[in-house]
Amino acid sequence: MTDTASQLRKRRDAFRLTSDLMMDLVAGRSTYVVLRSLFARQADIPDHVQTAAARLCLFHAIVSLSKWVELYDRYKHVIPDEVRDQAKKLRAEVNGRGIVEFRNKVVGHVWDLDQQRALSNLETEERLQTITRSDVAAFLDWAGDPEPTAGGESAALVIERVRDSIRERYGLTDDDLHR
């Protein structure tokens, strides 16, 4: 593969991956909103089912946000200058909240290698409180709300802006999402 072909492949990959992550974050948050609405209308949904549904959406967002860190690290040279600071800031926010570490110690594994044991429920809950800032719904809004709010923009909107900038900068089309 020539250098130009390799560069095109990386640009297409970055375009496709940002598109997928943006959709994943919006879908996880939207699923949470729909399920909460259904649960509010139907009183006989057991608590453990509601908790499991919240974990599903929350853990999905955590995995997706962790992927953003990896995407940024591997494709930052492809991200256009006009959105690079926003992309880097989002990466720092994800790391600052402990999202990647939580993925590594709870969502993706049952064993904390540092402590050589599984984390207790209390330890897991404390880490979740840090990540979500004690508000799962607000965290999922921050991760995947498809609309800007008074509180700012979601991670999904930042990633969408990066995706659109990559598309425009390199002249990519929707066909490039499938190559």
C-alpha positions, 0 to 999 in steps of 0.5 A: 500500500502506498503512503497515499493509500495508507493515508486515505485508509486512515482518514476513512477509518477515522471518519467511519469510527467517529460516525460509529461512536457518535451513533453509539453514544446517542443510541445508548442515551436514547435507549435509557430515555425510552426505558425510563419513560416505559418504566415510569408508566408501568409500576410493576417493573421490578427494581432489579430490571430497572437497575439492569437496564440502567447498567446496560446503557451506562456500561455501553456509554462507558465502553464507547467513551473509552473507544474515543480515547483510543480513537483520539490517540491513534488518529489525532494526526488525521483530526483537522486543526479546527477541531483538534482542541475540542477532541483533545479536551473530550479525551481529557474529560473521559480520562479525568472522570476515570472512565477508561479505568472503570472500563478496565476494572469493572465493565470489561473485567471482573478482576482488578489487577492492581488489587489482585481481586474483584472490586467490592460493590462499594468500590464499584459504586464509588467509582460510578459516582465519580464518573457520573457525578452522582447522576446517571441521567445527566451523565448519559445526557453529557455522553449522548444528547444529540442536541446542545443544551444550556449545560453545553455540548455532549460528547456525541456532538463533539465527536460529530463535529470531528467527524464532519470536519474529517469529512469536509477536510478530506473530501469524504462521502457517505460511501467512504463509511462502507469502504 
